[in-house]
């Protein structure tokens, strides 16, 4: 393997039966009719357009020293790239705070969270493991960001 090639390391540990469930959910999702429940809501955060459902979590992570690069809540059920992402996800830039947050999030979200590390770029990709659990992923990211900050006795600078 060329030293410049990306290597993606799976950090979460889902059992085989959950991977089978995920594959079935994916097949069912591709076949079902998609209807708009609510329109996609975005906000400008840190000069980037992000899904409104993740703004609070991204803000808390930023205050805790965790840098984020990309995120998508993907909560609109439309099967269109602009309005929907099959998976909710957040990309973190690897540093000590991100390492600690990933460890904490894995301990809290367990099988709900899929985490990979792109070793060449030093990026963590955190996403919802289950298909269609995007809102739940956003809620859990908010929960983890809040409690990660609290457990580190972090005082936000205003």
C-alpha positions as CSV (number, residue, x, y, z in Angstrom):
1,X,0.0,0.0,0.0
2,X,1.3,3.5,-0.9
3,X,2.0,5.6,2.1
4,X,-0.1,8.4,0.6
5,X,-3.2,6.2,0.4
6,X,-6.0,6.6,2.9
7,X,-6.6,3.9,5.4
8,X,-10.0,3.8,7.1
9,X,-10.0,2.1,10.5
10,X,-13.3,1.0,12.0
11,X,-13.3,2.0,15.7
12,X,-16.9,0.9,16.7
13,X,-17.7,-2.7,17.5
14,X,-21.1,-3.7,16.2
15,X,-21.9,-7.4,16.3
16,X,-22.7,-9.4,13.2
17,X,-26.5,-9.5,13.8
18,X,-26.6,-5.7,13.8
19,X,-24.7,-5.5,10.5
20,X,-27.4,-7.8,9.1
21,X,-30.1,-5.6,10.5
22,X,-28.5,-2.6,9.0
23,X,-28.3,-4.2,5.5
24,X,-32.0,-5.1,5.8
25,X,-32.9,-1.6,6.8
26,X,-30.9,-0.2,3.9
27,X,-32.8,-2.5,1.4
28,X,-36.1,-1.4,2.9
29,X,-35.2,2.2,2.9
30,X,-34.3,2.1,-0.8
31,X,-37.6,0.5,-1.7
32,X,-40.0,2.6,0.3
33,X,-41.7,5.8,-0.8
34,X,-40.1,9.0,0.6
35,X,-42.4,11.8,1.7
36,X,-41.4,15.2,3.1
37,X,-42.2,15.5,6.8
38,X,-40.4,18.8,7.3
39,X,-38.2,20.9,5.1
40,X,-34.5,20.8,5.6
41,X,-33.4,23.6,8.0
42,X,-29.9,24.9,7.8
43,X,-27.9,27.6,9.6
44,X,-24.6,29.3,9.0
45,X,-22.3,28.1,11.7
46,X,-18.6,29.0,11.7
47,X,-19.0,30.3,8.1
48,X,-20.4,27.0,6.9
49,X,-24.0,26.0,6.1
50,X,-24.9,23.1,8.5
51,X,-28.1,21.3,9.4
52,X,-29.9,23.3,12.2
53,X,-30.3,20.0,14.2
54,X,-26.5,19.9,14.8
55,X,-25.7,23.5,15.5
56,X,-25.8,23.2,19.3
57,X,-23.7,20.1,19.4
58,X,-21.1,21.6,17.0
59,X,-21.0,24.7,19.2
60,X,-20.4,22.6,22.4
61,X,-17.7,20.5,20.6
62,X,-16.0,23.7,19.4
63,X,-15.9,25.1,22.9
64,X,-14.4,21.9,24.2
65,X,-11.6,22.1,21.6
66,X,-13.0,19.6,19.2
67,X,-12.8,20.9,15.6
68,X,-15.4,19.8,13.1
69,X,-15.3,19.9,9.4
70,X,-18.4,18.4,7.8
71,X,-21.8,17.5,9.2
72,X,-25.2,16.5,7.9
73,X,-28.3,15.7,9.9
74,X,-30.0,14.4,6.9
75,X,-33.4,14.6,8.6
76,X,-35.4,15.2,5.5
77,X,-36.7,11.8,4.1
78,X,-36.5,13.0,0.5
79,X,-34.2,10.8,-1.6
80,X,-32.3,13.7,-3.0
81,X,-28.7,14.7,-2.3
82,X,-29.6,18.3,-1.4
83,X,-32.4,17.4,1.0
84,X,-31.4,14.1,2.4
85,X,-28.5,12.1,3.6
86,X,-29.0,8.4,4.3
87,X,-26.8,8.8,7.4
88,X,-26.4,11.6,9.8
89,X,-22.8,12.3,10.4
90,X,-20.1,14.6,11.9
91,X,-16.5,14.7,10.8
92,X,-14.0,15.7,13.5
93,X,-10.4,16.7,13.1
94,X,-8.2,14.4,15.1
95,X,-6.6,16.0,18.2
96,X,-6.5,15.1,21.9
97,X,-10.0,16.6,22.5
98,X,-11.4,14.7,19.6
99,X,-9.8,11.4,20.7
100,X,-11.4,11.9,24.1
101,X,-14.8,12.8,22.7
102,X,-14.8,9.8,20.3
103,X,-14.0,7.5,23.3
104,X,-16.8,9.1,25.3
105,X,-19.3,9.0,22.5
106,X,-18.6,5.4,21.8
107,X,-19.2,4.6,25.5
108,X,-22.5,6.4,25.6
109,X,-24.0,5.6,22.1
110,X,-22.5,2.1,21.9
111,X,-24.0,0.3,18.9
112,X,-25.9,3.3,17.7
113,X,-22.6,5.0,16.6
114,X,-20.4,4.1,13.7
115,X,-16.9,5.6,13.9
116,X,-14.1,5.4,11.5
117,X,-10.7,7.1,11.5
118,X,-9.1,8.1,8.2
119,X,-5.5,7.7,9.2
120,X,-4.1,9.7,6.2
121,X,-6.0,12.8,7.0
122,X,-6.6,12.4,10.7
123,X,-10.3,12.7,10.4
124,X,-12.9,10.9,12.5
125,X,-16.3,10.2,10.8
126,X,-19.1,9.7,13.3
127,X,-22.4,8.6,11.8
128,X,-25.6,6.9,12.8
129,X,-25.2,3.2,12.5
130,X,-28.9,2.5,11.9
131,X,-30.7,3.6,8.8
132,X,-33.4,6.3,9.4
133,X,-32.1,7.1,12.9
134,X,-30.8,10.6,11.9
135,X,-32.8,12.6,14.4
136,X,-31.8,10.2,17.1
137,X,-28.1,10.6,16.1
138,X,-28.5,14.4,16.4
139,X,-30.0,14.1,19.8
140,X,-27.2,11.7,21.0
141,X,-24.5,14.0,19.6
142,X,-26.1,16.9,21.6
143,X,-26.3,14.7,24.7
144,X,-22.7,13.5,24.3
145,X,-21.4,17.0,23.6
146,X,-23.2,18.4,26.6
147,X,-22.0,15.7,29.0
148,X,-18.5,15.6,27.6
149,X,-18.2,19.3,28.4
150,X,-19.6,18.8,31.9
151,X,-17.4,15.8,32.7
152,X,-14.3,17.8,31.7
153,X,-15.4,20.6,34.0
154,X,-15.4,22.8,31.0
155,X,-16.4,26.4,31.4
156,X,-17.5,28.0,28.2
157,X,-15.9,31.3,27.2
158,X,-18.4,33.7,26.0
